[in-house]
């Protein structure tokens, strides 16, 4: 559930920065952080509200920045409303809502063809929501479809649909359970809440209860809960109330009211005494939890607790980070948070114990840090940093009109939980008055009660997620009988209604791209956007983990990680604290071909934020103690990746397909244990000098700033940075690769309820290659999207998986075609056969692109283009990709014309040339006891890899 709360507190002045570079110092002195009160004033979502006679409540917010409308629908029912024996039903019903209604055969097909994005739904303890963002001209269609499933669903729900979605949901559960620590949330709920408490069972439910769900349950759930008087409809974007009201009345007005969803008694619980539980799981290191219940969202302590938990373990400079990770190095990762639901919160602190550290010692220190925080609370500076960071993140949310977490959700959740769509303003004012003493009082009130102690420790998993997540009395009460599938007469319940035809869309408006050059030759690319008072700045270097090759795998990304861990004049803690004071977020990292430092900053604080970013880029210290700490964290991350089925598959595929000698043939950015263990400060300093240089850099900026203001700030921070004048080392991307062949590679992962399938082949395409739009569209038909063939067959028709997809990357060198899915273990071989068959039918022409698919991927993409550039980060990614692929700045403006010129024959030809099943290396990670006999019948050359999950890179 997205939080509706935003945080504010009295502003603090930024202490002067020290720097060895006079230019950076000058930039730092340009401005102090803007007062937080000024930032809070910018958080505003004006709205109008009206209610239909049937009780449907409608919220309308106007935002004309793009010709799109967010349609957000909240139903006042969630998993806490489920009766015993039917856990998971609210979520299962959410899936059924996408299967079509009496006048709509499939909910996704018309919407995607009309250009909708983020067409989705979700279920929490407290509510169920459905979201789509559509072109303005498709709003009538979206409203008709939402109203049709709200009012006229029962005549379209069959036993077949229920069984298929039951299978999908059960595979969603298996997929989550199959992850390392995947059973943790079940254990937390079981430890905190007594049997029968509405928050005791998980939203995904138990396998037995999902098996028992019947058509009668579906009908009753719909009748009892899905009436308009239990619904909030939020319309946000290119719309106003005067226009919206007649449209809403037309489509929803005739739907009758129904029963009110009953209130649920669900008070926070206090344990009678401390409780402890140890779970054994296939994990590489122990993870420790300390957990309490907390108050309702509207309780006066809710926001002080949120701030307190942020100071404890949410900030990068948190107490737990500073003590357990940085100073004493007892943990490789920590966190603390308030997981807020409507009627209760879960207050949790967690720690991943560093390998080799005595778990008892680490746990004792964790308890001491928590106890000190509870006893004495935060200081004023910690509280200010937490508040500034939260306000900055809430301003980010204003970029999106719809979808999960957009302005439509903010308004709807405010009304649903508090009766006030604008409650965020009230909460901002409340938090602005929060003092350290108030936080301390709240933490003492709630966190001095008996604690629940949970430890997840390494070993062979002894518990099954299939039996977890239910009501809690399964040990003494028989499980419900499976669905008897009794026949029910299905009849139409409403009148025939025609789907409206979406109106044409206008030309795409893409921000104008400006280009400049700093005095030292660094290119600056700017797209101005004024929707929010922020800017995203990304300094990108032609490097990436392809710069390592297999022999040095992990070096580049470890060097990039260390940039934030101290400069010549700033410690890691100082860097974290300054970001928090400024409301900035700086991240470093590497992709296949690019290393980057990216900052999301408030434009009011842009000068000091850029000064901090420049110090991180230019003056890393690579201090011995920080290198040792981050190296240990990286080794733990590798172990975590190797304990994950998806991580094992992804590390294995590229070395097999590209070979160890190719720059793309490494296990990925995390690297291998022997390489990482050998990296020291000198290695990292040399790596920085080789690749992180002005002659190898470009700066991309998108946000509320002009070039006239931006360029002097960049000159002050980066303009005097002088390189060697020589180009960066070359990556030999034309290195020969192994001969391609169809083969099966199997990795044993015992006790896995699913198998991960990850297949790939190198395409005869390299780097910037114009004219590949037909291939992109063919890939959408095959596997890139919810309505793609692979997903519809394996997930929707068979119910064997939560999802399947195909992809084609766009690197500087050879392109890789991949197919991936996670399927229930007993369908592993069947799924491999279906993948090969589906690709073969498309490539050989026995199943060419049909008219519906063609319309969806051409006209649907054209109509949906404005949705793809709603945020600053989306625009920045598009501009950088254009540069990487040699496209003109107006590429997306002309893309509709390009799509219209592509016919079905061109899509079929692209499938024939590039998307066939031949020469695929197919990696399967699963329980060999369950899958070996299946895979033998595929009659493919097979290699079995034994993986030492502590060290091996799976080759």
DRENLOKOL-313580 format. One record per residue (C-alpha): x, z, y. Coordinates in steps of 0.05 Angstrom, whole numbers, padded with zeros to 5 digits, always signed. Example, Ala and Ser with C-alpha at 12.3 -4.5 7.8 and 13.67 -1.06 7.14 Angstrom:
2
+00246+00156-00090+00273+00143-00021
! end
This chain:
955
+00000+00000+00000+00028-00019+00068+00034+00038+00116-00008+00032+00179+00034+00082+00217+00086+00067+00268+00136+00117+00295+00158+00136+00365+00199+00190+00397+00234+00205+00462+00290+00156+00476+00363+00176+00472+00420+00145+00509+00471+00107+00469+00540+00138+00470+00595+00094+00495+00627+00049+00443+00702+00050+00434+00736-00015+00416+00805-00043+00413+00778-00108+00441+00766-00109+00517+00715-00165+00511+00674-00126+00461+00678-00064+00505+00653-00104+00564+00594-00129+00524+00579-00058+00502+00575-00034+00573+00523-00086+00592+00463-00044+00571+00440+00019+00537+00382+00018+00488+00314+00009+00520+00272+00072+00522+00231+00076+00459+00168+00086+00500+00176+00015+00526+00182-00012+00456+00121+00025+00433+00080-00006+00488+00094-00075+00459+00060-00057+00394-00010-00082+00408-00064-00116+00366-00126-00125+00410-00188-00137+00368-00264-00145+00370-00310-00117+00317-00380-00133+00292-00422-00116+00231-00473-00160+00195-00541-00134+00174-00516-00128+00102-00461-00080+00124-00401-00128+00123-00353-00105+00178-00312-00159+00212-00250-00150+00255-00224-00209+00297-00156-00212+00332-00136-00273+00372-00064-00299+00369-00056-00372+00389+00018-00379+00373+00003-00427+00315-00059-00464+00290-00069-00416+00231-00116-00359+00214-00104-00300+00168-00164-00283+00125-00156-00212+00098-00211-00180+00057-00209-00106+00037-00256-00077-00016-00264-00001-00014-00248+00007-00088-00183+00019-00126-00156+00049-00190-00175+00120-00168-00248+00099-00178-00239+00079-00251-00273+00121-00305-00238+00147-00366-00225+00093-00418-00222+00038-00366-00156+00050-00331-00127-00014-00302-00196-00044-00293-00195-00051-00217-00131-00092-00222-00157-00133-00280-00219-00149-00239-00176-00171-00181-00145-00223-00227-00214-00246-00249-00233-00258-00176-00185-00317-00174-00215-00352-00234-00272-00385-00197-00343-00369-00176-00410-00403-00185-00394-00458-00134-00318-00458-00138-00285-00478-00203-00216-00450-00186-00201-00409-00124-00130-00432-00114-00138-00508-00120-00181-00521-00058-00143-00471-00015-00074-00497-00032-00098-00568-00021-00123-00545+00047-00055-00516+00065-00065-00443+00050-00005-00398+00038+00001-00327+00013-00062-00337-00027-00060-00272-00065-00090-00205-00079-00067-00134-00096-00095-00069-00121-00074+00002-00103-00101+00071-00119-00148+00065-00059-00169-00007-00048-00167-00080-00070-00149-00135-00021-00147-00210-00019-00106-00251+00030-00096-00323+00051-00069-00356+00113-00101-00423+00127-00097-00478+00179-00151-00466+00232-00189-00527+00207-00194-00496+00138-00223-00429+00160-00295-00451+00143-00272-00468+00072-00236-00401+00064-00297-00363+00087-00343-00401+00041-00298-00386-00018-00290-00312-00002-00365-00305+00006-00379-00343-00058-00339-00296-00101-00366-00236-00062-00438-00256-00073-00440-00305-00132-00387-00288-00183-00425-00266-00246-00450-00335-00265-00378-00359-00272-00346-00302-00311-00340-00317-00386-00308-00282-00445-00254-00335-00446-00235-00321-00374-00234-00246-00386-00190-00254-00447-00140-00298-00411-00133-00253-00351-00129-00193-00397-00068-00226-00428-00037-00241-00360-00046-00169-00337-00018-00141-00402+00043-00185-00393+00049-00162-00321+00051-00091-00350+00103-00111-00403+00146-00144-00350+00148-00081-00308+00158-00036-00368+00215-00080-00394+00259-00065-00333+00310-00009-00331+00275+00054-00307+00210+00015-00317+00172+00076-00344+00190+00122-00286+00127+00118-00245+00084+00134-00305+00126+00197-00315+00120+00217-00242+00044+00212-00242+00040+00249-00308+00084+00305-00281+00049+00314-00215-00025+00308-00231-00069+00340-00284-00110+00300-00334-00170+00270-00299-00142+00271-00229-00158+00204-00196-00085+00192-00179-00061+00212-00249-00066+00144-00282-00027+00082-00260-00060+00022-00227-00036-00023-00283-00069+00023-00335-00058+00031-00409-00057-00024-00461-00114+00007-00501-00159+00011-00439-00143-00061-00421-00160-00082-00492-00227-00045-00486-00250-00079-00421-00313-00119-00435-00357-00169-00399-00408-00114-00389-00354-00074-00353-00340-00135-00310-00412-00143-00290-00422-00070-00275-00358-00065-00234-00379-00125-00192-00449-00099-00180-00427-00027-00165-00368-00042-00120-00364-00113-00092-00422-00111-00043-00411-00131+00030-00425-00060+00055-00361-00039+00019-00319-00093+00052-00277-00103+00114-00262-00176+00133-00205-00185+00182-00194-00252+00216-00129-00257+00256-00096-00316+00291-00124-00379+00321-00195-00352+00324-00240-00311+00370-00301-00268+00357-00349-00317+00391-00327-00372+00344-00321-00328+00282-00389-00294+00283-00434-00353+00268-00385-00376+00214-00385-00308+00180-00461-00301+00187-00471-00370+00156-00431-00355+00093-00439-00280+00083-00505-00264+00116-00549-00277+00056-00509-00233+00008-00549-00169-00003-00522-00099+00006-00506-00059-00056-00490+00012-00076-00439+00050-00034-00374+00063-00069-00376+00138-00082-00327+00185-00050-00274+00211-00097-00249+00283-00098-00173+00278-00100-00137+00336-00068-00061+00343-00070-00039+00386-00129+00008+00445-00131+00045+00458-00196+00038+00528-00224+00113+00529-00235+00172+00482-00233+00169+00428-00287+00225+00387-00317+00226+00324-00360+00283+00283-00389+00268+00211-00410+00317+00170-00450+00320+00097-00430+00365+00036-00436+00398+00048-00369+00471+00050-00349+00470+00114-00309+00427+00175-00300+00374+00173-00245+00349+00240-00220+00283+00254-00183+00255+00313-00145+00181+00302-00131+00123+00338-00097+00053+00318-00077+00039+00312-00003-00022+00310+00042-00074+00257+00058-00058+00201+00106-00099+00233+00161-00068+00302+00154-00027+00326+00214+00034+00335+00169+00034+00264+00142+00076+00233+00198+00125+00291+00206+00137+00287+00131+00149+00212+00135+00201+00223+00189+00233+00281+00151+00239+00241+00087+00270+00184+00126+00324+00231+00154+00334+00260+00085+00344+00195+00047+00313+00135+00082+00362+00119+00137+00428+00087+00122+00458+00149+00155+00413+00197+00117+00434+00266+00094+00435+00245+00021+00476+00182+00036+00527+00219+00077+00537+00277+00029+00525+00249-00041+00547+00177-00033+00599+00176+00023+00631+00244+00028+00630+00274-00042+00618+00209-00081+00574+00241-00133+00522+00185-00131+00522+00109-00125+00454+00106-00093+00402+00153-00062+00333+00150-00031+00278+00194-00004+00209+00173+00018+00137+00191+00028+00094+00145-00015+00030+00152+00024-00039+00139-00006-00106+00154+00027-00117+00224-00002-00048+00245-00027+00025+00228-00017+00083+00230-00065+00145+00261-00034+00206+00240-00073+00282+00244-00069+00324+00208-00120+00397+00198-00138+00436+00152-00185+00491+00196-00213+00559+00163-00208+00588+00146-00277+00639+00198-00297+00608+00253-00254+00580+00315-00287+00505+00307-00282+00494+00381-00273+00543+00384-00214+00509+00324-00181+00440+00353-00191+00460+00420-00162+00488+00386-00100+00425+00344-00093+00384+00408-00093+00429+00440-00041+00423+00382+00007+00347+00381-00001+00343+00456+00008+00386+00454+00071+00341+00400+00100+00278+00439+00085+00307+00502+00114+00335+00475+00179+00302+00407+00189+00330+00347+00227+00366+00348+00293+00340+00310+00354+00387+00251+00345+00369+00242+00271+00296+00243+00289+00305+00193+00345+00342+00145+00300+00289+00149+00247+00234+00136+00298+00270+00077+00330+00282+00044+00263+00209+00052+00244+00183+00023+00310+00230-00036+00303+00204-00052+00234+00132-00047+00258+00147-00097+00314+00172-00144+00259+00103-00138+00226+00071-00167+00288+00101-00235+00273+00051-00246+00216-00023-00255+00229-00043-00249+00156-00016-00238+00087+00007-00172+00059+00031-00129+00117+00008-00174+00173-00036-00156+00233-00099-00167+00193-00078-00114+00142-00059-00065+00197-00128-00069+00228-00166-00068+00162-00128-00009+00134-00136+00031+00198-00211+00022+00195-00215+00033+00120-00176+00098+00118-00191+00129+00186-00250+00093+00216-00207+00065+00272-00173-00004+00268-00128+00017+00326-00106+00082+00294-00034+00059+00297-00036+00072+00372-00060+00143+00361-00007+00154+00309+00047+00128+00355+00026+00178+00408+00026+00233+00356+00095+00217+00331+00122+00210+00401+00107+00285+00409+00138+00304+00342+00196+00352+00348+00249+00374+00298+00213+00440+00291+00148+00404+00274+00183+00364+00219+00215+00428+00192+00148+00463+00189+00116+00406+00151+00173+00401+00100+00172+00477+00089+00097+00476+00079+00098+00421+00026+00168+00421-00005+00178+00495-00019+00123+00491-00071+00144+00483-00145+00181+00418-00155+00176+00366-00211+00245+00349-00237+00253+00284-00274+00317+00255-00305+00323+00185-00334+00386+00186-00377+00422+00131-00417+00407+00120-00490+00359+00082-00534+00290+00081-00505+00245+00129-00544+00179+00120-00507+00134+00059-00500+00101+00035-00437+00043+00009-00479+00019+00081-00489+00032+00103-00418-00007+00095-00354-00074+00119-00381-00120+00178-00369-00072+00229-00398-00111+00258-00457-00094+00202-00506-00058+00251-00552-00122+00289-00566-00176+00238-00552-00183+00173-00591-00168+00109-00554-00228+00067-00535-00250+00013-00584-00225-00057-00567-00273-00104-00532-00326-00123-00583-00336-00189-00546-00412-00184-00552-00445-00248-00526-00476-00243-00457-00520-00297-00428-00487-00324-00366-00535-00352-00314-00527-00373-00241-00544-00317-00192-00542-00356-00126-00558-00423-00095-00514-00485-00101-00466-00490-00041-00420-00546-00022-00347-00533-00004-00335-00551+00069-00285-00606+00082-00224-00580+00121-00214-00611+00189-00151-00653+00201-00089-00616+00224-00050-00636+00286+00024-00651+00292+00071-00595+00273+00099-00556+00331+00170-00535+00312+00212-00497+00363+00260-00538+00404+00331-00530+00379+00386-00521+00431+00460-00527+00416+00521-00501+00453+00593-00483+00438+00632-00421+00454+00700-00425+00487+00735-00419+00419+00693-00475+00388+00641-00434+00350+00575-00473+00350+00513-00436+00374+00444-00460+00352+00383-00429+00386+00308-00436+00377+00269-00395+00427+00207-00358+00403+00171-00307+00444+00119-00279+00396+00156-00213+00389+00210-00181+00432+00264-00190+00379+00317-00240+00357+00349-00256+00291+00423-00274+00296+00461-00300+00236+00535-00315+00236+00548-00360+00177+00614-00378+00144+00628-00435+00095+00650-00390+00037+00600-00356-00010+00616-00332-00079+00634-00403-00098+00699-00387-00060+00717-00339-00117+00711-00382-00179+00707-00346-00246+00777-00317-00240+00760-00278-00177+00686-00266-00187+00659-00213-00140+00716-00215-00089+00680-00251-00032+00616-00211-00037+00653-00144-00042+00692-00162+00020+00627-00178+00057+00597-00112+00033+00656-00074+00062+00647-00103+00132+00592-00051+00145+00633+00006+00117+00680+00018+00175+00719-00019+00229+00783-00001+00265+00745+00044+00312+00679+00060+00276+00665+00097+00212+00611+00074+00163+00567+00131+00188+00577+00111+00260+00558+00039+00245+00494+00062+00210+00476+00110+00266+00486+00059+00321+00442+00009+00286+00387+00061+00281+00392+00081+00354+00388+00008+00375+00331-00009+00329+00375-00063+00299+00385-00082+00227+00451-00114+00206+00462-00141+00136+00522-00175+00105+00523-00217+00042+00541-00279+00004+00501-00335-00027+00530-00390-00070+00562-00429-00012+00554-00384+00049+00576-00316+00071+00538-00287+00130+00527-00229+00176+00455-00227+00200+00424-00181+00252+00351-00169+00270+00353-00138+00339+00307-00118+00396+00321-00165+00453+00320-00106+00501+00381-00080+00464+00414-00147+00450+00479-00136+00487+00500-00071+00452+00473-00097+00386+00517-00159+00391+00577-00116+00409+00566-00076+00346+00557-00139+00304+00621-00169+00332+00661-00107+00314+00635-00110+00243+00653-00183+00236+00721-00182+00270+00752-00114+00257+00738-00088+00187+00783-00030+00168+00780-00036+00091+00800+00037+00088+00824+00061+00020+00769+00113+00010+00713+00066+00031+00740+00010-00014+00741+00058-00073+00671+00082-00059+00640+00013-00051+00679-00013-00111+00650+00042-00153+00581+00025-00127+00593-00048-00145+00613-00029-00216+00549+00011-00222+00509-00049-00196+00541-00094-00249+00521-00044-00302+00450-00043-00274+00447-00119-00275+00472-00121-00347+00418-00071-00368+00363-00117-00339+00338-00175-00382+00334-00221-00322+00402-00199-00298+00433-00215-00366+00401-00284-00366+00423-00301-00295+00495-00279-00307+00499-00320-00370+00471-00388-00351+00519-00414-00297+00584-00401-00336+00555-00439-00395+00529-00498-00355+00585-00506-00304+00643-00479-00343+00692-00426-00319+00736-00475-00281+00681-00497-00233+00668-00457-00170+00595-00452-00190+00613-00427-00260+00619-00353-00244+00570-00298-00265+00545-00291-00193+00560-00251-00131+00567-00183-00165+00627-00207-00205+00658-00179-00268+00684-00110-00283+00758-00128-00292+00760-00167-00227+00724-00114-00186+00766-00058-00215+00830-00093-00191+00808-00105-00119+00843-00064-00066+00845-00062+00010+00900-00114+00014+00860-00164-00028+00800-00155+00017+00840-00162+00081+00870-00227+00056+00800-00252+00036+00774-00236+00105+00832-00272+00139+00822-00334+00095+00748-00344+00105+00719-00302+00162+00747-00341+00220+00718-00374+00282+00737-00444+00259+00695-00432+00196+00634-00403+00231+00568-00422+00264+00518-00377+00298+00443-00387+00290+00394-00350+00335+00318-00350+00335+00278-00304+00381+00258-00282+00450+00321-00302+00488+00343-00362+00529+00409-00398+00521+00428-00379+00592+00424-00306+00573+00448-00313+00502+00512-00352+00511+00547-00302+00559+00532-00246+00510+00561-00286+00453+00622-00305+00495+00634-00231+00510+00629-00212+00437+00659-00272+00400+00686-00322+00452+00757-00294+00454+00763-00290+00378+00820-00337+00360+00833-00365+00291+00893-00400+00262+00867-00469+00280+00870-00489+00207+00809-00505+00165+00786-00455+00113+00810-00465+00042+00773-00520+00005+00725-00506-00052+00736-00559-00106+00664-00575-00120+00679-00639-00159+00713-00601-00216+00693-00628-00284+00637-00592-00321+00626-00585-00396+00588-00640-00432+00514-00627-00427+00476-00612-00491+00410-00582-00513+00426-00513-00541+00398-00443-00549+00437-00381-00529+00408-00315-00552+00425-00245-00526+00399-00185-00563+00363-00132-00522+00330-00083-00569+00263-00051-00555+00242-00107-00507+00167-00121-00506+00182-00188-00473+00234-00243-00477+00266-00273-00415+00276-00348-00419+00323-00380-00369+00342-00453-00379+00383-00500-00337+00418-00567-00330+00463-00598-00278+00430-00657-00242+00468-00720-00223+00459-00701-00149+00511-00669-00105+00507-00637-00036+00469-00667+00022+00429-00723-00010+00375-00755+00033+00309-00779+00006+00297-00725-00046+00228-00705-00021+00194-00740-00080+00236-00697-00127+00215-00634-00089+00142-00654-00098+00153-00670-00172+00183-00602-00182+00122-00570-00149+00079-00607-00199+00122-00583-00257+00137-00511-00241+00147-00492-00168+00082-00457-00149+00023-00419-00177-00015-00483-00193+00044-00517-00226+00037-00541-00297+00085-00491-00328+00051-00431-00295-00019-00455-00309-00005-00468-00382+00038-00408-00400+00004-00358-00355-00067-00381-00341-00084-00420-00404-00045-00381-00456-00039-00313-00423+00031-00304-00452+00066-00288-00386+00057-00261-00316+00089-00325-00289+00133-00386-00302+00170-00430-00253+00221-00485-00244+00270-00494-00188+00323-00541-00159+00376-00510-00115+00407-00544-00054+00481-00527-00053+00541-00562-00024+00560-00585-00094+00523-00605-00158+00450-00585-00161+00422-00542-00216+00352-00551-00246+00325-00487-00277+00263-00462-00314+00248-00388-00321+00195-00342-00349+00186-00275-00384+00138-00279-00443+00111-00231-00494+00160-00226-00552+00114-00256-00605+00107-00320-00564+00181-00332-00549+00190-00395-00591+00120-00421-00573+00138-00415-00499+00204-00452-00508+00166-00508-00543+00115-00510-00487+00169-00514-00433+00202-00573-00469+00137-00607-00484+00111-00600-00412+00175-00628-00383+00176-00685-00434+00104-00706-00420+00118-00710-00346+00184-00746-00353+00162-00796-00405+00097-00813-00368+00047-00790-00420+00020-00742-00368+00033-00771-00299+00016-00735-00235-00059-00735-00228-00100-00742-00164-00112-00668-00155-00038-00651-00162-00018-00708-00117-00065-00686-00062-00042-00614-00068+00032-00628-00062+00026-00681-00007-00033-00667+00039-00032-00593+00020+00041-00587+00041+00028-00624+00105-00029-00579+00123+00010-00517+00105+00072-00531+00146+00054-00486+00205+00049-00427+00157+00121-00436+00136+00149-00420+00205+00110-00358+00226+00171-00312+00230+00238-00317+00265+00274-00311+00198+00234-00369+00169+00253-00414+00228+00326-00393+00225+00329-00409+00151+00298-00478+00163+00347-00495+00219+00408-00472+00179+00384-00511+00118+00376-00573+00160+00448-00567+00182+00472-00554+00111+00436-00615+00084+00453-00661+00143+00381-00666+00168+00362-00678+00241+00334-00621+00282+00265-00653+00281+00264-00659+00205+00202-00616+00196+00165-00651+00253+00174-00717+00216+00164-00688+00146+00088-00703+00146+00104-00777+00156+00155-00773+00100+00104-00741+00052+00051-00793+00070+00099-00848+00051+00109-00819-00020+00061-00846-00072+00045-00821-00142+00093-00872-00172+00151-00842-00133+00135-00772-00158+00131-00797-00230+00197-00833-00221+00231-00770-00196+00204-00732-00256+00230-00786-00302+00299-00787-00271+00311-00712-00263+00260-00665-00295+00262-00683-00369+00277-00632-00424+00341-00663-00449+00408-00626-00447+00378-00559-00426+00419-00497-00440+00365-00446-00458+00384-00373-00452+00337-00323-00486+00344-00248-00476+00300-00208-00523+00295-00164-00584+00326-00205-00641+00286-00166-00693+00224-00198-00662+00248-00267-00642+00301-00292-00690+00253-00318-00742+00212-00353-00688+00273-00386-00657+00299-00413-00723+00240-00461-00728+00260-00494-00662+00318-00526-00700+00365-00523-00640+00440-00509-00640+00442-00434-00629+00495-00386-00605+00487-00310-00608+00523-00270-00555+00540-00197-00564+00541-00161-00498+00578-00098-00482+00534-00077-00424+00588-00033-00395+00640-00087-00385+00624-00157-00411+00604-00216-00368+00566-00245-00428+00615-00299-00443
! end
